[in-house]
Amino acid sequence: MYIYNTNAYKCLSVSCCVNLFYQVGKSFTMLNTVPFFLFLLLFLVGNYRISVAEKAGFVGRNGTQFVLNGERVYLNGFNAYWMMTTAADTASKGRTTVTTALRQASTVGMNVARIWGFNEGDYLPLQISPGSYSEDVFKGLDFVVYEAGRYNIKLIISLVNNFEDFGGRKKYVEWAGLDEPDEFYTNSVVKQFYKNHVKTVLTRKNTITGRAYKEDPTIFSWELINEPRCNDSSGSTILQNWVKEMAGYVKSIDSNHLLEIGLEGFYGESKPERTVYNPGGAVLTGTDFISNNQIPEIDFATIHIYPDS
């Protein structure tokens, strides 16, 4: 059990709201050599963060509990970033792989998976250039959402990558004719590219179910960015401002779903005495686990852990 309290911030992690995710490869039964653990933490900030209005079929939160249709939800899931591109690769029967993984996960009691809702890379990109999308790859994501619903597995969908894998924020910066990756968080053109992608995904109408993603209860939550970092000397302020802006934008489009940032869990300037517990000592990455997660539109926190194998 981990409990952290200050007068302004309360973070409670107990068995009912800590969720373990396994990184799986193309076969659900084959774990990667380096396991990946994602813990979800529900938290309160003063009296403001008591609950998120729950709509029928959608996961919400009540205090430090995830809730669904008035009942507490206990989560157990896995990380499956590959599902969209695999489902889009119809030549290799990728959809069968996705179905097998979801079926096996459901059989052993898993009920949530974290996937990518982006790909700006070279292999089966979802977004080919700003605002230009591959319908075939989008149909792959449609299939994943549909199949997850069939097996009663909720989805956490990440919207961009911090790293160059699958394109990431560097690709957005390149599209704007810029060189510095950290301009992803500050340049108005790049930020609009990201907002356009957010809107495109959230308002996407599933070609199988006929339902817009923002109205689909199969989706557990949205994730702003996978493992954000900023090396700029003002990185802490830059990321805080970016999260505020983008979290507000997501919620302006979709009030049905929960939202999280995608943080690894590093301490920052709000608790400088705790930065010694970050990997590598006091090295900062522009993120601040405490202040970032106190932004009102953020519903729960995450911690990414890569234990020694």
Secondary structure, DSSP 8 states (H G I E B T S, - for coil): -EEEE-SS-EEEE-TTT---EEEB-SSTT-B-SS--EEEEEEEE-TTTTSEE---TTSEEEETTEEEETTEE----EEE-TTHHHHHH-GGGTHHHHHHHHHHHHHHTT--EEEEES---SSSS-SEEETTEE-HHHHHHHHHHHHHHHHTT-EEEEE--BSSSTTSHHHHHHHHTT---GGGGGT-HHHHHHHHHHHHHHHT-B-TTT--BGGG-TTEEEEES-BS----STTHHHHHHHHHHHHHHHHHHH-SSSEEE--------TTSGGGGGGBTTBS---S--HHHHHTSTT--EEEEEE----
